[in-house]
Every structure is written in structure tokens, then in C-alpha cells.
Amino acid sequence: MPMDVDTLDISALQADASMFFTTSGPPSEAVVNEFLKRYELPALFRGLEFGDEFTNILIPILEKIFHTHAGAIALLQSLPYAVAGLGASSASVRRMTCLGISKLIEHSADDESMLQTVTSSNLIVLVLNTASDSDDRVASAGMEVIQNLAKTSFGINVLFTGKSPAADRLKELIMHGSSLVRIRIFAMIACLLKNSSQAVSAIKESGVFKILELELCNKHDILAQMNALELLHEIASTPIGANFVIDGGFLQQLISIMSSTETDGIVRSRSMMVGARLISPEDSSSSIISKHDAMSIIGNLNSFLETLESSQRGEKEAVFDALGRIGMSKNGAELLFEASSGTALLIEAAVGKKGGSDQLVAIHALASIAGSERADPLLSNEGEALLRDLIFTAREKLSRRPLSVSHELIQWLLQQPYETRRAVYRLIISLAPRPWFVLDICPNKEIINFLTDPHSEKSKEGMEWRHACCVAVSRGLFKFDQSIQEQLQEVIAKVQAAVARGPYLAREKVEARPLVVTQERF
């Protein structure tokens, strides 16, 4: 017979609940069904009202139960208790209830009648209210519920395109909620926009992003502008999201922010990072925006960089980051060399012997432009010629010598702290497919000795980066004709030996062996 809350015995409950924690992951459906026969879900929910002693036992049990289909069905039949759980004084109970509702929606994704049952109550409005919860964990769990609901066609209609209390409450929270509430809701919506074309259409139709447009243009509230830019940066990380940013009218606003000298420097540099993602999306090999708009973004980056003082290191590093982001794609790198003034300044920062965080960022950016993230790092013939010329011109300009080569810089940088060496390793790997670069560094014994010495790096990561450089240089060496290979025979042998040895420390000395001798007697 099912047990009522008044007869719940803590010790018996603990004993029966032990089966839930003997294995990792959700319990079996059979175990949950058997448990719910003895302890009905309403009784367990009412037990949450009887103080911490019950709560501390019941919450972990209920979380396990809600991960199963049997638990979802039981919650569907006990929705009034879920409503009460959302209004509980305990944050742990509110969070656990949100978790249960979220799992219920996941299990109901293919059953519109079950979703109809969930949304026909006031439950979703109450979940939306958790966006203003004082506990971040509760708010996060509540937004996960809404996100799971919006992953279904039915949920999209309920939240954005339909006439429902949930849709009205969502708009009300966006229009009149605090900035924190808006951030939480927009962050949830941003996740939807990144991966769902249906969500993009519904959200555009709903007009909920109008407030974001206003915040983006609000020059009197830098925090609001930065929040809007962070969301757009997150949305633009996928092709679907990038298209939303472009088609939603945000692109021209971004370009306007970039080009305005009245815009705060931090806001301006962050808008450029969003623009950089639009030119070189992470999940796409080609640019989504037109060449005209791409060149407008790059032109603004170049102009902004030229106006920055040496003291404005933060903004300068942000622009270097944006240029590196653009250069990750072949198309983006070619565009950078087409309008090369900013790239030239970046390379000058990367190849100067000055150290500092801005040089570190510049080296990483140059490695990206040279192709560290591309399957084929090489550019067009024109792009390759410009890359080489800009590097050698920068070194000659900074060293004031008639002829300057890059091996001097590499040798110096490899003597710097590990963070700098890691950036240099990325740069070497990306430049190694270029014959001019390999021919430049290989005659330098100090560089080759460092790269091939298994003891030059102490950390596991450092050893792996150093070995990856040896692999890249080895491949570059074998692109030369036989006559050049013969000239570099000693270097080739040394690099090949380092590649064969692997990334980690090799045992170069004979280990001590135990010696067995007869005991001396006196």
C-alpha cells in the first residue's frame, strides 16, 4: 500500500533509497516504478515541507527519479505539486523542481499531447519567473526548462508565435525586467538562435530582440552595450546564428559602432570581435557577409588600430584578437592582406623584441593568419608573397638593418617564458609549410638544438608543442629538392630523430641495475 507523508519513516526511506546510489547514472525504470509504488510522488513532494532532514534525503532521490521515463510520467500526473515546488522557500527544492520539469519536457519531446498537458497549466509562466530568482542555480535550471521546451516545434509556438500566457510573460520580462533578468533570458534565446532555423524565424516574428537593438545603440549605458555585444558574439559563433545577426539588422549597427570615434574604446573593440566572427565563422569555411561589408569591418579595425596609443594596451590586444579571428579562414586572411595596414601593425608588434602581453596576443594572431587552424595553411600566391614581405619588412624596420631574417627573432622568443614559447610554437607550425621560413630557421643551430632537445621543455604540454614543431619542420624540409636536402642533411637527420623519439623525455642513460654479490665474511 502506498505510504502517506504522515507515515514516512526516514530510516526506511534511506534504506529503500540506497538502491538508487549503488550504481552511477539514472536507476532502471523497474527500480523507479517499484519505488514509486511504495512512495507516491505527491507524498515525496509533501515530505519536502518537513524540514531539512527530509529535504536532504528526498532531493537526491527525486533528481534520480526525474532522469527516468517513469519519473517523468509520475511528475506529469502530479503537476500541482510541481507548481508548489517552484514556489518553495528552499532554493534547492526550486532547482530540483526545475530539473524535473526539464526532464519531463525532454521525455515528452515527441508527444505533443504530453507537452500540451505541461503548457496548458500555469507551470511554464512560473518557470519563466525563475529568471528573476535570487539563486543563480535556480535561474539557470529554469532557463534550461524553457530552452528544452523551445527545442520542440510545439514549444516554439507556445513561447514566441502563439497567443499564450507564457508568450506574454516572456515579452513582459524582456521589456520590463531587470538587466539581469534580460541577460538570463537573452542568453537562453542565444542558444536557440545558434542552431535552429525554426527558432530564428519565430524569434524574428516575435520581436523580442527589439530591446536588444535599443541596448546596443545606447551610448549612455556601456554595460548594456557590452551585454548586447556579448550575446551577439555568442550567437554569431554558428552559421545559423551569424545569418540571424546579419539579417536581423545588427550588422549595420555594429559597423556604425566600429566607425564612431565617440564610441567607448572597449565597446568599439568588442564590436569588432563580433564583426570578425561574421567574416570567419567557426563552423563555416567561407564568409557569410558580402565582401563590401567584410572590407568595411576590416577598414574600421585598421583605422582604430592606427589611432591607439601604446598605453591603450587592452584595446590594442582586442583588435589583434579580431584580426587573428578573421585570419583563421583562408578568405578572411586574403582580405586582411588586401587591406594590409592593420595586419602590418600586428606583424610589427609580433616580431619586435619587446615582450609584453600585446606581443603575445600579436604572435597568436599572426599564427592564426598564417594558418594554424586551417587544414591547408597556404594562401594564394599573392597572399603568400604579401605575408612574407610584411614579416621581413617589419623585421628590417625594427632592427634597422639592411637585411633581417626571422631566425634571430625565433631564437630570442624561444628563450622567453613558456606562454611566449607556446605562441611561438603555434607560429612555427603555421609557417613551416613555407620554404622561405624553413630555410631561414634551419641553419640556426640554437633553434634546431632547442626544438630537438627532449629536455628543453619540462611540462607535458610544452613537450607536445615542441614535438609538433619538429613534425612540421620535418615535413617542410622534405618539400625541397634533392640538392637543398643534401645541404641540410645534418639538420634533417636531427629533426627526424626528434620526431621518431616522440614528444616526451627519452631515456638517454643506462639505468642502474642491481648487482648481486656474495657477502664478505670476516
C-alpha positions in Angstrom: 0.0 0.0 0.0 1.4 3.4 -0.9 2.8 5.3 2.1 1.3 8.7 3.1 3.5 11.6 4.1 2.4 11.3 7.7 3.8 7.8 8.0 7.1 8.5 6.1 9.9 6.8 8.1 13.3 8.4 7.5 15.3 5.3 8.2 13.1 3.1 6.0 13.3 5.8 3.2 17.0 5.9 3.4 17.2 2.1 3.2 14.9 1.9 0.2 16.7 4.8 -1.5 20.1 3.1 -1.2 19.3 1.2 -4.4 19.4 4.5 -6.3 23.0 5.2 -5.4 24.7 1.7 -5.8 25.4 2.5 -9.5 26.2 5.7 -11.3 23.7 7.3 -13.6 19.9 7.0 -13.6 18.3 4.0 -12.0 16.4 1.5 -14.1 12.8 2.0 -15.0 11.9 -1.1 -12.9 13.6 0.2 -9.8 11.8 3.6 -10.1 8.4 2.0 -10.7 8.9 -0.2 -7.7 10.0 2.7 -5.5 7.0 4.9 -6.6 4.6 2.1 -5.7 5.8 2.3 -2.2 6.3 6.1 -2.0 3.9 8.0 -4.3 5.3 11.2 -5.8 2.8 13.5 -4.1 3.8 12.1 -0.7 7.5 12.7 -1.5 6.7 16.3 -2.6 4.8 16.9 0.6 7.7 15.4 2.6 9.9 18.3 1.3 7.9 20.5 3.7 9.0 18.7 6.8 12.4 20.3 7.2 16.0 19.8 6.2 16.1 16.2 7.5 13.6 15.1 4.9 14.8 17.5 2.2 18.4 16.4 2.3 17.3 12.8 1.7 14.5 13.4 -0.8 16.1 15.9 -3.2 18.9 13.5 -4.4 16.2 10.7 -4.7 13.9 12.9 -6.8 16.7 14.1 -9.0 17.5 10.4 -9.8 13.8 9.6 -10.4 13.2 12.5 -12.7 16.0 11.3 -15.1 13.8 8.3 -16.0 10.7 8.0 -18.1 8.8 6.6 -15.2 9.7 9.6 -13.2 8.6 11.9 -16.0 5.2 10.2 -16.2 4.8 10.4 -12.4 5.5 14.2 -12.5 3.1 14.7 -15.4 0.4 13.2 -13.1 1.4 15.4 -10.2 1.8 18.9 -11.8 0.1 20.7 -8.9 3.0 19.5 -6.7 5.5 20.8 -9.3 3.7 24.2 -9.1 4.2 24.1 -5.3 7.8 23.1 -5.7 8.5 26.2 -7.8 7.1 28.3 -5.0 9.0 26.6 -2.2 11.2 28.8 0.1 14.1 26.4 -0.4 16.3 27.2 -3.4 17.3 23.5 -3.6 13.7 22.5 -3.9 13.0 25.1 -6.6 16.1 23.9 -8.5 15.2 20.3 -8.2 11.6 21.0 -9.4 13.0 22.8 -12.5 15.2 19.8 -13.2 12.2 17.5 -13.0 10.2 19.7 -15.4 13.1 19.9 -17.8 13.5 16.1 -17.9 9.7 15.8 -18.3 9.8 18.0 -21.4 12.8 16.0 -22.8 10.9 12.8 -22.4 7.8 14.5 -23.9 9.6 16.0 -27.0 7.9 13.6 -29.4 4.5 13.6 -27.7 2.6 16.8 -28.3 -0.3 15.7 -26.0 2.1 15.5 -23.1 3.6 18.9 -23.9 0.1 20.3 -24.2 -0.6 19.0 -20.7 2.5 20.7 -19.3 1.9 24.0 -21.1 -1.8 24.2 -20.5 -1.2 24.8 -16.8 0.4 27.9 -15.3 3.6 25.9 -14.9 5.6 27.5 -17.7 4.8 31.0 -16.6 6.1 30.1 -13.1 9.2 28.6 -14.7 9.8 31.9 -16.6 9.6 33.7 -13.3 12.7 31.9 -12.1 14.6 34.2 -14.4 14.4 36.7 -11.5 15.3 34.2 -8.9 17.9 35.4 -6.4 19.7 32.0 -6.7 21.7 31.7 -9.9 21.4 27.9 -9.9 17.6 28.1 -9.8 17.6 30.7 -12.6 19.9 28.5 -14.7 17.8 25.4 -14.2 14.6 27.4 -15.1 16.1 28.7 -18.3 17.1 25.2 -19.2 13.5 24.2 -19.0 12.5 27.0 -21.4 15.3 26.1 -23.7 14.3 22.4 -23.8 10.7 23.4 -24.5 11.8 25.8 -27.3 13.7 22.9 -29.0 10.3 21.5 -30.0 8.0 23.0 -32.7 5.1 23.0 -30.2 7.2 24.9 -27.6 8.4 27.4 -30.2 4.8 28.3 -30.9 3.9 28.5 -27.3 6.8 30.8 -26.4 7.2 33.0 -29.4 4.5 32.9 -32.1 1.3 31.9 -30.2 -1.1 33.8 -28.0 -0.4 32.3 -24.7 0.2 33.4 -21.1 3.8 32.1 -21.4 4.5 34.2 -24.6 3.0 37.3 -22.9 5.1 36.7 -19.7 8.3 36.2 -21.7 7.8 39.5 -23.5 6.9 41.2 -20.3 10.1 40.0 -18.6 12.2 41.2 -21.5 10.6 44.6 -21.8 10.3 45.4 -18.1 12.5 43.0 -16.2 15.8 44.0 -14.7 19.0 43.9 -16.7 20.0 40.6 -15.0 16.7 39.1 -16.0 17.1 40.2 -19.6 20.6 38.8 -19.7 19.5 35.4 -18.5 16.6 35.2 -21.0 18.6 36.5 -23.9 21.4 34.1 -23.1 18.9 31.3 -23.3 17.5 32.6 -26.6 21.0 33.0 -28.0 21.5 29.2 -27.6 18.3 28.6 -29.6 19.4 31.1 -32.4 22.7 29.3 -32.9 21.3 26.0 -34.0 17.7 26.2 -35.1 16.4 27.9 -38.2 12.8 27.5 -37.0 13.7 29.3 -33.8 15.3 32.1 -35.8 12.1 32.7 -37.8 9.9 32.5 -34.7 12.1 34.9 -32.6 12.3 37.4 -35.5 8.5 37.3 -35.8 8.0 37.8 -32.0 10.0 41.0 -31.9 11.6 40.1 -28.6 15.0 41.2 -29.7 13.9 44.8 -30.3 15.1 45.7 -26.8 18.5 44.3 -27.6 18.7 46.6 -30.6 18.0 49.5 -28.3 20.6 48.4 -25.7 23.2 48.0 -28.5 22.7 51.6 -29.5 22.5 53.0 -26.0 25.7 55.1 -25.8 24.9 56.3 -22.3 25.0 52.7 -20.9 28.2 51.0 -21.7 27.3 47.9 -19.6 24.1 47.5 -21.6 26.1 47.8 -24.9 28.7 45.3 -23.7 25.9 42.8 -22.7 24.3 43.1 -26.1 27.7 42.6 -27.8 28.5 39.5 -25.7 25.2 38.0 -26.8 25.7 38.8 -30.5 29.2 37.4 -30.2 27.8 34.1 -28.8 25.0 34.0 -31.4 27.5 34.6 -34.3 29.5 31.5 -33.4 27.5 29.4 -35.8 26.4 30.0 -39.5 22.7 30.0 -38.5 23.4 32.5 -35.7 25.6 34.6 -37.9 22.9 34.8 -40.5 20.5 36.0 -37.8 22.9 38.8 -36.8 23.2 39.9 -40.4 19.6 39.6 -41.5 18.3 41.0 -38.2 19.8 44.4 -39.0 22.5 44.2 -36.4 25.4 44.2 -38.9 24.9 47.9 -39.9 24.6 48.8 -36.2 27.9 47.0 -35.5 29.6 48.8 -38.3 28.3 52.1 -37.1 29.6 51.4 -33.6 33.0 50.4 -35.0 33.3 53.6 -37.1 32.3 56.1 -34.5 35.1 57.8 -32.7 32.7 58.8 -29.9 32.1 55.1 -29.0 33.9 53.9 -25.9 37.1 52.1 -26.9 36.2 48.8 -25.1 32.7 48.8 -26.7 34.3 49.6 -30.1 36.9 46.8 -29.9 34.3 44.3 -28.7 32.0 45.1 -31.7 35.0 44.4 -33.9 35.3 41.0 -32.5 31.7 40.3 -33.3 32.3 41.5 -36.9 35.4 39.3 -37.1 33.3 36.2 -36.3 30.9 37.2 -39.1 33.8 37.3 -41.6 35.3 34.0 -40.4 32.6 31.9 -38.7 33.9 29.0 -36.6 31.6 26.4 -38.3 31.9 27.5 -41.9 34.8 27.6 -44.3 33.6 30.7 -46.1 32.4 34.2 -45.1 28.6 34.8 -44.8 28.7 38.5 -45.3 29.4 40.3 -48.5 32.9 41.4 -49.4 31.9 45.0 -49.2 30.7 44.6 -45.6 33.8 42.5 -44.7 36.1 45.1 -46.0 34.2 47.8 -44.1 34.8 45.9 -40.9 38.5 45.3 -41.7 38.8 49.0 -42.6 37.4 50.1 -39.3 39.7 47.7 -37.5 42.7 49.1 -39.3 41.7 52.7 -38.6 41.0 52.0 -34.9 44.4 50.3 -34.5 46.2 53.2 -36.2 44.7 55.7 -33.6 45.5 53.7 -30.5 48.3 54.9 -28.2 50.9 52.5 -26.7 49.1 52.9 -23.3 45.8 51.6 -24.7 47.1 48.0 -24.5 43.7 46.4 -23.8 42.0 47.8 -26.9 45.1 47.0 -29.0 45.1 43.4 -27.9 41.4 43.2 -28.7 42.0 44.4 -32.2 44.8 42.0 -32.7 42.5 39.2 -31.5 39.9 40.3 -34.0 42.4 40.3 -36.9 43.5 36.9 -35.9 39.9 35.7 -35.8 39.4 37.0 -39.3 42.6 35.3 -40.5 41.5 31.9 -39.3 39.7 31.3 -42.6 41.6 31.5 -45.9 39.1 34.0 -47.3 39.5 36.2 -44.2 43.3 36.1 -44.4 43.2 37.1 -48.1 41.0 40.0 -47.2 43.4 41.1 -44.5 46.3 41.3 -47.0 44.1 43.1 -49.4 43.8 45.9 -46.8 47.0 45.3 -45.1 47.7 48.4 -42.9 46.3 46.8 -39.7 48.0 43.5 -40.5 51.3 45.3 -40.9 51.0 46.9 -37.5 50.1 43.5 -36.0 53.1 41.9 -37.5 55.4 44.7 -36.3 54.0 44.0 -32.8 54.6 40.3 -33.2 58.2 40.4 -34.5 59.7 43.1 -32.3 62.0 42.3 -29.4 60.0 43.9 -26.7 57.9 41.3 -24.9 54.6 42.1 -23.1 51.1 40.9 -23.4 50.4 42.8 -26.6 53.2 41.0 -28.4 52.0 37.6 -27.1 48.5 38.3 -28.5 50.0 39.5 -31.8 52.1 36.3 -32.2 49.0 34.2 -31.6 47.0 36.3 -34.1 49.8 36.1 -36.7 49.9 32.3 -36.2 46.1 32.2 -37.0 46.5 34.4 -40.1 49.4 32.1 -41.2 47.0 29.1 -41.0 47.4 27.4 -37.6 43.7 26.5 -37.7 43.4 25.8 -41.4 43.7 22.3 -42.9 45.7 23.9 -45.7 47.6 26.9 -44.3 48.8 28.2 -47.6 47.2 31.2 -49.3 47.1 32.3 -52.9 50.5 33.2 -54.5 49.7 36.9 -54.0 48.7 36.3 -50.3 51.9 34.3 -49.6 54.1 37.0 -51.2 52.4 39.7 -49.0 52.8 37.6 -45.8 56.5 37.1 -46.4 57.1 40.7 -47.4 55.3 42.1 -44.4 57.2 39.9 -42.0 60.6 40.7 -43.5 59.7 44.4 -43.9 58.7 44.6 -40.2 61.9 42.9 -39.0 64.1 45.2 -41.2 62.2 48.3 -40.0 62.5 47.4 -36.3 66.2 46.2 -36.5 67.4 49.0 -38.8 69.5 46.5 -40.7 69.6 46.3 -44.5 68.7 42.6 -44.3 67.0 41.0 -41.4 65.8 37.4 -41.1 63.3 35.8 -38.8 65.6 33.2 -37.2 67.0 35.9 -34.9 63.5 36.7 -33.6 62.6 33.0 -33.2 65.8 32.3 -31.3 65.2 35.2 -28.9 61.5 34.3 -28.4 62.3 30.7 -27.5 64.3 32.0 -24.6 61.2 33.7 -23.1 58.7 32.3 -20.6 56.6 29.3 -21.6 53.4 31.3 -22.5 55.5 33.1 -25.2 57.2 29.9 -26.3 53.7 28.3 -26.8 52.7 31.2 -29.0 56.0 30.8 -31.0 55.4 27.0 -31.4 52.0 27.8 -33.0 53.7 30.3 -35.3 56.4 27.9 -36.3 53.9 25.2 -37.1 51.8 27.5 -39.2 54.8 29.0 -41.1 56.7 25.7 -41.5 54.9 24.8 -44.9 56.6 27.9 -46.4 60.1 27.1 -47.9 61.4 30.6 -47.1 60.7 30.2 -43.5 62.2 26.7 -43.1 65.3 27.8 -45.0 65.6 30.8 -42.7 65.4 29.0 -39.3 67.1 25.6 -40.1 70.7 27.0 -40.4 70.3 28.4 -36.9 71.8 25.7 -34.6 70.4 27.3 -31.5 66.8 27.0 -32.8 67.2 23.4 -34.1 69.0 22.3 -30.9 66.2 23.8 -28.8 63.4 22.1 -30.9 65.1 18.7 -30.9 66.2 18.7 -27.3 63.8 16.5 -25.3 64.8 18.3 -22.1 64.1 21.9 -23.4 60.6 21.7 -22.1 59.5 20.4 -18.7 55.7 20.3 -18.9 53.7 17.7 -20.8 52.0 20.3 -22.9 55.3 22.0 -23.7 56.9 18.8 -24.8 53.9 18.1 -27.1 54.1 21.6 -28.7 57.9 21.3 -29.2 57.5 17.9 -30.8 54.7 19.2 -33.1 57.1 21.8 -34.3 59.7 19.1 -35.1 57.0 17.3 -37.1 56.0 20.5 -39.0 59.6 21.4 -39.8 60.4 17.9 -40.9 57.5 18.0 -43.4 58.7 21.3 -44.6 62.2 20.1 -45.2 61.1 17.3 -47.4 59.4 19.7 -49.8 62.8 20.9 -51.0 64.6 19.4 -54.0 67.5 16.9 -53.5 70.3 19.5 -53.7 68.9 21.6 -50.8 68.2 18.4 -48.8 71.8 17.4 -49.2 72.9 20.8 -47.8 70.6 20.4 -44.8 71.4 16.7 -44.3 72.6 17.1 -40.7 69.5 19.2 -39.8 67.2 16.7 -41.4 68.8 13.8 -39.5 68.5 15.7 -36.2 64.9 16.7 -36.8 63.9 13.2 -37.9 65.5 11.7 -34.8 63.5 14.1 -32.7 60.2 13.2 -34.5 60.9 9.5 -34.1 61.8 9.9 -30.4 58.4 11.3 -29.6 57.3 14.3 -27.5 58.3 13.1 -24.1 61.6 12.7 -22.3 63.7 9.9 -23.7 66.0 7.7 -21.6 69.4 8.5 -22.8 71.4 7.0 -20.0 71.7 3.3 -19.0 69.6 2.7 -15.9 71.3 1.5 -12.8 71.0 -2.3 -12.3 71.1 -4.2 -9.0 74.3 -6.1 -8.5 74.2 -9.4 -6.7 77.5 -10.3 -4.8 78.4 -12.7 -2.1 78.5 -11.3 1.4 82.0 -10.6 2.7 82.9 -12.5 5.8 85.5 -11.5 8.4 
